[in-house]
Amino acid sequence: MLPVEDTALAVTDTGGTGTPVVYLNGSYASQRHWRPVIDDLGPRWRHITYDERARGRSKRSADYSFEACVRDLDAVLKARGLERPLLVGWSYGALLGVHWAARHPDRVAGVVGVDGPYPAGWTDEAGHERIRRLFRTYRWALPIARLAGNAARMSAEQHAEVSIEAHLLHAALEPILDGLTVPLRYVVASGEALGSKNDEQAQMRLTINPVLARNPNLAIAAKVGGNHGSIVRKDFHAIAETTRALAALTREGRREP
């Protein structure tokens, strides 16, 4: 347990001298989701997972903002003595990884974005009310979802505000992606996410294409059959293969004069 501000984070570090990989969870997910990817990569890597505030085994907090997640990542990296790790992020975690890499390009080797981040999000009040209504409707299911690591120890309203903030950050993401100087490799899912409809998720994925054309540091490494919620469970091998390829690329880059 790592004390951070008013909370404590549950952190797992396999240790060793292998390439360090820090796994960044989806919005309300826990570190347990990464087990298939970790098993596929194997023990020659150094795997670091952790639960964000009020997720998994971590403690509650008074602050569930995105900036709090940025500070938590900083605390984990410092506590574990990590220098230039690979960041492998899923959904919200991919957004966190890209923001971190943009702010600290000298402290990260590269980012694997698992179905994200895409420069699109709901910015109008109608979209935000839709998110709030979704969590109000399913608030009875949140304690059950927590048992599977798919919800936080938050109220339905707090879940909704985390999601709304993420939509606003995604909508403002394009200039950050344009300026990214470290390699970012996408593993792109298929199908819709919970709460999306009418091909909304597919349209969001298309928004990355103009940025891919402008910034050579970004590329799609794989397109897989799993949807947004199942991609880590169903397509762990593609995520692991993308991580291997990115590690090889960054090693080659370090050998250049």
N, C-alpha and C positions, 0 to 999 in steps of 0.2 A: 504494500500500500504506500503510495507516494503522496505526502501532504502537499497540497497546492491551494493557497489562499484559504477559503473557508471549507474546503472539501478534501477528499483523498481519493486518488485514482488507483484502481487495480491494474497493475502492470505485470506482464510476463515477458521475460527475456531469456532465451535459450543459451545466451552467452557464446563464447568461442571466438575464433579469429576469422570466421567466414564473412562474406559480404553482408553487411547489416541491411535488413529490410524492416521498415516500420509500416505497419498495417493500420489504415485509418478507416474506421467503421462508417456504415451508413447512419443516417440521422439518429435513429433510436436503437441501433443494433449493438451487439456486444462482440467481444473479441472471439467468441466461440465460432463465428461464421467462417473464420479464416483457416480452420483446422485442415480442410481438404487441400488448400493451396500450400500450406506449410508442409503437409505430408508429401505432396507431389515434389516440392523443391528439395526436401530432405535435410538431413542433419549437417550438411557441410555449409549451410547458410546460418547466419545469426538472425533469428526471428524475434521481433519485438512487437507485441500486441498490448493494447490497453483499452479499458472501458472509459468512455467519456463520463462527465458528471451525470449522476443519476441513472446511468446505464449499467447493465451487468452487475458487477460487484462493487462499483464505485459509489461513493457517498453522494448525498444530495448537496445542493448549493443554492445560493441566492441569485446566481448569475448563470443562465444557460445561453448566453449570446454566442455568436460566431467568434467574436474577439476573445471570449473566455476559452473557446476551443483552441484558438491560436496560442494563447498563453499556456494551455495544458500541453500542447505539442512541444513547445519550447522547454517546458519543465521536464518532460519525459526525455527529450534529447540530451539535456544537460545532466540529468540524474544518471543516465546510463552511459554518459561519456561518448556519445555517438558523433562521428564526424563524417559528413557527406554520405548519409545513408540513401538508399532508394526508398521512396514513398509510394506505397501501393494503396490507393484509396478507392472506395466504392461509394458512388453517389455523393452524398454530403462529404464523405471523406475525400473524394476526388477533388471537390471544390476546395476543401481545406489544404490538400496537398499542393494544388496549383497556386493558391494565395501564398502559401509558405514559400514555395519555390520562387515566386515573383519577388517576394520581399527579401529573401535570403539565398540568392543564386549560388553563393560561395559555400553554402552549408548543406546542399543537397546534390546528389549525383544525377537524379532523374525521377520522373513521376510516371507511374502506371495509373491511368484513369479508367476505372471499371464502370462502364456506362455513365460517364460524366468526366468533367463538367461540360455542359453545353451552354452557350451564351443565349439563353432564352428563359423567361420566367414570367409569371403572372404579376403584373405591377398595379393593376386596377383594383378598386375596392370590391368589385363583384367577384373577381378571382379569389381575393383574400377571404371574403365571406364564404365562398364555396369550400375553402380549406377548413375554416372554423366549423362549418356545418357538418363536414365529413367527420371531424374528430368528435363533435358532439354526438353524432349518430352512433359512432362506434366506441364511445367512451366505456361502455360496459365490457368491451372485449380487451381493453388495454391490459388489465391484470393478467389475463390469459396469455396475451401476446408476449408479456414480459417473461413468462416461463420459458419461451423459445428464444429469448434474446431479441425480440422484435419490437419492443416498446420500452419506454423509460419509466422511472418512478416519478412521473410528472402528471399533472392534471391534463385533461383534454385540451384546456385552453393553452397551457404551456407547450404541449406538443404542436398545436396549431401555430403559435408564434414562432417557434423554431423553423417550421416549414415556410411560413411567410417571409421571414428574414432570408432564408435560403433562396427563395424565388427572386427576391429583389437583388441579391448578390449575383445570381446567375444572369439576370437581365443586364447587369452592368459589367459582365465578364469580358466582353470582346476586346477592349483595349489591353486588359491584363494578358490575355492569350496572345495578342499581337506582339507584346513586348517580352514574352517569355524567352529566356536565353538558355534554359536547360531542356533536355529532351523530354517530351511528353508523348507517351504511347497509349492510344485508346484501345480498349476492348469493348466493342459496341454490342449491346443486347438487341433482342427483337421483342416485339409485343409491347403491351401497355403496362403502366405501373398502377398501383392501387389509387383510385380516385381520378385517373385520366380516362379519356374516352375520345372516340372519333379520330383516332390516329394522332392524338396530341403528342404522345411520346415520340412517334416516328418523325413528326414535324420538328420537334426540339432537336432530334439527332441531326437533322439536315442543316441546322444553323452552324455547325462546325465547319462545313465545307469551304466557305469563303476564307476562314482563318487558316485552314490547312493549306490553301493556295498561296497565302501571303507569308506564312511563317514556316520555314523548313525544319524547325525544331519539333514541330508537331506532326504526328502521323497516326493513321489507323493501323494497328497491328493485327487485329482480328475482328471479325463479325461472327457472332455466335447465336445459337438458337434460344438460349434462355432469355426470359423476360427480365425486367428491371429488378424484380424482387428475388428471382431464382438464380441469377447469373453466377453468383459466387458458389452456390451449391452445385449447379449443373455444369458449369463451364470452368471449373477450377483449373483444369489442365491448360486451357488457353491462357488463363491469367498467369499461371506458373511459367509457361513457355515465353510469354511476353516479358516477364520479369527476367528470365534468363537472358533473353536477347538484349534487353536494355542494359543489364549488367555487363555483358560482353562489349556493347557499344561504348559504355563509359570507360571501361578498362582500355579500349583502343584509344579513346580520346586522351586519357592520361599519359599514354606512351608517345603522343605526338610532341615534337619539340615546340 
